[in-house]
Amino acid sequence: MPSMFAIHAVRHRISNTCELNGNREELIRLLQLDPPTVIRCLRIAGAPLVGLRNEILSIGDLVDRMGRSFVLRALRVPTIASSAIPTAVRNLWLHSISTAWAARDLASTDGAVDPERAYLLGLLRQAPQWIELLQDARTTDREFIPELADWNLPTAAVTPVSDRAELLMRSAELIAGLAEFPAPGEEEALDDAHVLETVTKEALMQAHTLRRSIHRELEEIGLDTTLLDDAPDEPIPESSVFRAEASGSSDDFIAGLLLCRQSSSYRAIVTVATSAALRYLDFERATYIAWHRKTNSVFIKSKADFTLRRLFPGRCELSDREASALLEALSGERPTRIARNPSSRGLLKHLGADEALVVTVNRDFETPTFLVLDRTLTQRAVDVRADATPAAVLCGTVAILTDNLLLRLQRIRAQQSAVTDPLTRLNNRAVGMIALEREMIRARREELELSVLMLDLDEFKQLNDTYGHLVGDQSLRMTANVLRRTLRRSDVLCRYGGEEFLVVLPATTAEDASILAARLFIEVENSGREYRLPLTVSIGLACLRDSDRTTDDLVRRADRALYASKNRGRNRFSVDIG
């Protein structure tokens, strides 16, 4: 039983009284009456993937930390077959909420615990019994703490943190029993004569007030406790506000995925895929993992769910059962269901899930990748026959998009390598000369100035011999970076060859080019000084003349000015004036 609101009688009456619209106060009020849903929410919150394991929470804190969409989704569960509340469930439910009310009232005067956190402690005082109902399997002699650990429930949120708090919880349970809401199995423990002999008048008054408060609270949302044993006469449609439905058609599903076919980021493709699993396939969490088979561990790369919590990326060791399931999904090329062994740790323990559907995304990667899909939040089962095909289509589409992305990136790299110097990431000589020719034509057509700088690192061979070729390469990159950040966006910069650089300065006079040249050789020297390297440049400057018929003519004049700088002592610039 995933929720009290999954019971036909409860859903029927509450749907006629209040409408679930996502309001924070309304969600808190509903959770305060729904221990199974609170446990399901805490299970997700306490999973290592989410990271709220050691926090002391109230129900309001849970809504704020996990988000209203998360709680709204948790409350939208399908109707269970039982139309009326079974007596045992009804008694457990009324005892839990009455204990919570009593705990909050006592904490308001005692001060041992925050009142709202005391409410959560009281609501989950019978957590093992609620977990048995959630698991739909009766077990015996289950200890409290192991039960919580198995379900990832944050211990600090559901167990008293002090002896004083424990005493307060016991007092709350006693008052709940006096209010005629005893714990299951203790219905006969308190007879009237025994109560009158052993219980104070104050406790009896508290119990009387509590009973009236519980009845009033339930009646305000349509849950009159005197009627809940009866099944409603008319059915409630499955389109109730609590029902969870996948949104969007299969066409929308494919169209949404194809929107990212031009994406330049693999992360964007993964984000769209995990979101599509929630929106179109009716899963409640999609986790993207990479499997490192040598260490039998997975790396959690991304997730999509209904929470506000950011992903805590990390490594998680697999159980043997999980490793076998991943291998089956990888080799069999079909989605595989994995189930957790309660006594083992592993991926599902890390997620706080009992089962999930594993689908291979990229089997050809060095570390294969998978989507892990689950419905843990609403405790709905994975149906391999119904879920496998759409999940396989999703991951197959992602694989195709990934292949297309890799091919596109390879083509881009090939194109870049044809025009880019691999060491400095500048334009290569061919691109620089084409740009110079274009600017010469434009300068003559529009009667504009055009200047060219030729730069050469000083004593570069000696620098290589003294410090090594790696330092020489680094010096070239440092120089390229200085030029890149100093020049304008309209200027053209390329590595001309060896340790030489060519700069084309459109619409730039000789005077302005001289100022820039002075800045450049000073900046390069300062950059070398930061790394304690003798890094300087000599610069030759030439401006376009009518006699320059080709690009070679203009470059030759700039080169001649460059050698004039070399002959005059280096680390300077010279201008070719004729």
C-alpha positions, 0 to 999 in steps of 0.5 A: 500500500503506497499511500493512504490516499490510494485506498478507494474510500479515502480517495473518494472522500478527499477528492470531493473536499480538497484539490491537490494543486501543489500549494506548500501548506496543502502538501504538508497537511496531506503528508501529515496524514499519510505515513506511507508516503512520508516513508517513501519520500524519506527513502529517496531523501536518505539515499546516498545519491541524494545526501539527506541521510544525517539531517534531522527533518520535519515534514515542512523541511522534507517538502522544502528540501526535495521540492513540491513537484517531488511530493506531488508526484509521491502523492499521485499513486494509482488506486489499490483494489481494496475499496475500504480501509482494512481494520488493521490499517485503519487502526495503525493509521489513526494511532500514527497520526494521533501519536504525531499530534500528541508529540507535537503538543507535548514538544510545544511545552517540553522543549525537548524536540522541535514541535514539527520534528516531533510530529514526524517522529510520532508519525513514524513511530510505527515505521516497521509496520508501515514498511511491511505494508509498503513491501506488501509482505508480512515479516516478523521480529524485525528490529527497528534500526535494521529496518530503517537502514535497509530502507535508507531512512534517515535515522536522525529524522525518524528516531529520537536523538536523546533519552528525553525525546524518547520519553516524550514519544512514549508519553505521546503514544500513551496519550494516543492510546487514552484517546482511543487510538491505541497501537495495533496489538494493544487494543485490550491493554487499557481498560477503564478501571486501570486507566482511572487508577494509573493515569493523571487527570491532566493526561486524560484531558490531553487525550480528550482534546487530542481525540476531538482534534483528530476528528476535526482535522480529518472531517475538514478534508472529508475523512470522517472516521465513522464512515471510513469502514464503508466502501463508497457507493459510487466509483471514483474515476482514475483521472483523479488528481492523485493519479500519475500519468505520463505526458505526451505521445510517442510522436512527441517523445521522438520529436523531443529527442531529435531536437538535440540532434545538432547539439555539440554537447554529449551532456545535452543529449544525456539530459534530454534522454533522462528527462524524456524517460520521466516525461514520456515513459512514466518513470520517476527517476532516470540515472545515467551511469558508466560501468568500469568492469575491471573494478566492478563499479559504476560512475554516476554521471547524471540523473533526472527526477522530481527532486530539487536536489543536485546530483552527488556524482561518485563511484558505487560498487556493484553487487554480483547480481547487479553486475550480472544484470548489466552484463546481460543488458550489454551482451543481450542488447535488451533491457534487463530488470535488476532487483536488490538483495536486502542484505547487500550493498550496491547501486540500488542501495545507493539509489534507495530502490528495490528494482530498476530497469537497466538499458544499454546506451553506448556499448562501444565506449571503453566504459559502457554506459546505461540508463537505470530507470525506476519508479521507487517513489510511488512503489510501482513495479517495473514491467519488463514486457511493457517498459522494455520496448519504449526504453530501448527506443529511447536509448537507441535514439541516444546511441544514434545521436551520440554517434552523429555527435562524434562524427560531427566533432571529428569533421569539425576537428578535421576542418580545424586542423586544415586551417589551424596551427595545432601547437598555438591554436592560431590560424596557419600560414595559408589562412593568414595569407588568404586573409592578407590578400582579401584585406589588400583588395578591400583596402585598395577598393575602399582606399583604406590603410593596411598595416602588417606586422611580422614577429619573430622570437629572439634567440629561439634556438638557444632557448630550446637548447638551454631549456628544452623543446617543451619549454620552447613550445610553451614559449610559442603558446605564451607568445600566441596568447599575448598576441591573441589578447592584445589584438582587436577582433578585426585583426588577423593573426597567424603562425607564419612558420617556426617561431614567426607570426604574421599580424594583419591590421586592417584600417590601421595607420603606420602610427597606430601600428607602431603603438601596437608593435611597442605594446606587443614586444613589451607584453611578450617580454613581461610574460617571459619574465613571469616565468623567468624565461628570456622571452623577447620578440623582434617586430617588423612593420610595413604599410601597404604601398601602391608598389605592393602588387602581391601579398608576397611584396608586402610580407617581404617588406615587413620581413625586411623590417624584422631583420632590421630589428634583429640587426639593431639588437632585438626586442624592438620594432622597425618600420619599412618606410620605402 
